[in-house]
Structure formats: C-alpha cells, structure tokens
C-alpha cells in the first residue's frame, strides 16, 4: 500500500504561481514513477507531468516551459512548480505513484487549483 498526501492548491490570478507537493508513505520502495494528473469539470483526467526515480520526465506541450516537476527521493516527495498559470489550468490536481513491474497506480485525494482571469 502507498499513501499519498497532496498540498499546495488554492486560488491564484492568471499569471501567478503555485507549488504543489505530494508526500508518499508506505511501500515506497516499489514506486517507479510519481507525478501529477489533473481533471477539469466535464473533462477527462489528463497527464500534467511524471518523473521517474532516476529523473526522467514526461509532460505534455501544454505545460512545458511553465510547469516544473521535481522529486526528492529521500523525502519521498514530488513537487510541481506551476508558473504563468492560465484559467484553463483550473482543475483538481491528483498525485499519482506508479509501482514498478505491476504498473499499479495509487492516487491521492486531489487538490483544487483555481486560476482566475
């Protein structure tokens, strides 16, 4: 079992910044990738960014240059620094931990990010 606790969401004006954190506990040694997805009202959950234990990153073009994902393996924590936020970034952001071999996904409860125009 892996438990994920997210923090750092909130309300910000367009152009502002937020930093999300996600701390993992439990069977952390089985985790290969950690990262973030988001889901806006009426839309499917979509990838924001994921990072492997050795630092490889995958993220869509929509966030490149604005969002930065990082990972502190010693603290079992992944961060998402979000800059130049846009109203279309408004969503619930979910932390995910993906296990090696099984590829099983653990999800956090989500944190709301709201960007006002």
C-alpha positions in Angstrom: 0.0 0.0 0.0 1.1 3.5 -0.8 -0.5 6.6 0.7 -0.2 10.0 -1.0 -0.9 13.3 0.7 -1.1 16.4 -1.5 -0.8 20.0 -0.5 -0.4 23.4 -2.1 -3.5 24.0 -4.1 -5.5 27.2 -4.0 -6.8 30.3 -5.8 -4.5 32.4 -7.9 -4.8 35.1 -10.5 -3.8 34.4 -14.1 0.0 34.8 -14.5 0.6 33.7 -10.9 2.3 30.7 -9.4 1.6 27.8 -7.2 3.6 24.9 -5.9 2.1 21.5 -5.2 3.6 18.9 -3.0 2.9 15.2 -2.7 4.4 13.1 0.0 4.3 9.3 -0.3 4.4 6.8 2.6 4.0 3.1 3.0 5.5 0.7 0.4 7.6 3.5 -1.2 10.4 1.2 -2.3 8.1 -0.2 -5.0 7.4 3.2 -6.6 8.9 3.8 -10.0 7.2 7.0 -11.1 5.4 9.8 -9.4 3.6 12.7 -10.8 0.5 14.7 -11.4 -2.7 14.4 -13.4 -5.5 16.9 -13.5 -9.2 16.8 -14.1 -11.3 19.9 -15.0 -15.1 19.8 -14.8 -16.6 17.8 -17.6 -13.3 16.7 -18.9 -11.2 13.5 -18.7 -8.3 13.3 -16.3 -5.1 14.2 -18.2 -1.4 14.0 -17.6 0.4 17.0 -16.2 3.9 15.6 -15.5 5.5 12.5 -14.2 9.1 11.8 -13.1 10.9 8.5 -12.6 13.3 7.7 -9.7 16.2 8.5 -12.0 14.8 11.8 -13.0 13.3 11.2 -16.4 10.3 13.5 -17.1 7.2 13.2 -19.3 4.8 16.1 -19.7 2.6 17.4 -22.5 3.5 20.5 -24.5 0.7 22.5 -22.8 2.7 22.8 -19.6 6.3 22.7 -20.9 8.1 25.9 -20.0 5.5 26.8 -17.4 5.4 23.8 -15.0 8.4 22.1 -13.5 8.2 18.7 -11.7 10.9 17.6 -9.3 11.4 14.8 -6.9 13.1 14.4 -3.5 13.7 10.7 -3.2 15.0 10.9 0.3 11.8 12.6 1.4 9.6 10.5 -0.9 8.0 13.7 -2.1 7.3 15.1 -5.6 6.7 18.7 -6.3 5.0 20.6 -9.1 6.0 24.2 -9.6 3.4 26.0 -11.7 4.2 29.4 -13.2 2.4 31.6 -15.6 -0.9 30.0 -14.7 -3.8 30.3 -17.0 -7.6 30.0 -16.3 -7.5 26.8 -18.4 -5.2 25.3 -15.8 -8.1 25.3 -13.3 -8.7 21.7 -12.2 -8.4 19.2 -9.4 -4.8 18.0 -9.4 -4.1 14.4 -8.4 -0.8 13.0 -7.3 -0.1 9.5 -8.7 2.5 6.9 -7.7 3.2 4.1 -10.2 4.7 0.8 -9.0 7.5 -0.8 -10.8 6.7 -4.1 -12.6 2.9 -4.1 -11.9 2.4 -0.5 -13.1 -0.3 -0.3 -10.5 -1.4 3.3 -9.8 -2.0 4.8 -6.4 -3.9 8.1 -6.3 -4.1 11.0 -3.9 -7.4 12.6 -3.0 -6.7 15.6 -5.1 -6.1 19.3 -4.5 -8.1 22.1 -6.2 -6.3 24.7 -8.3 -8.3 27.6 -9.4 -6.9 30.3 -11.7 -9.0 33.5 -12.1 -8.8 35.7 -15.2 
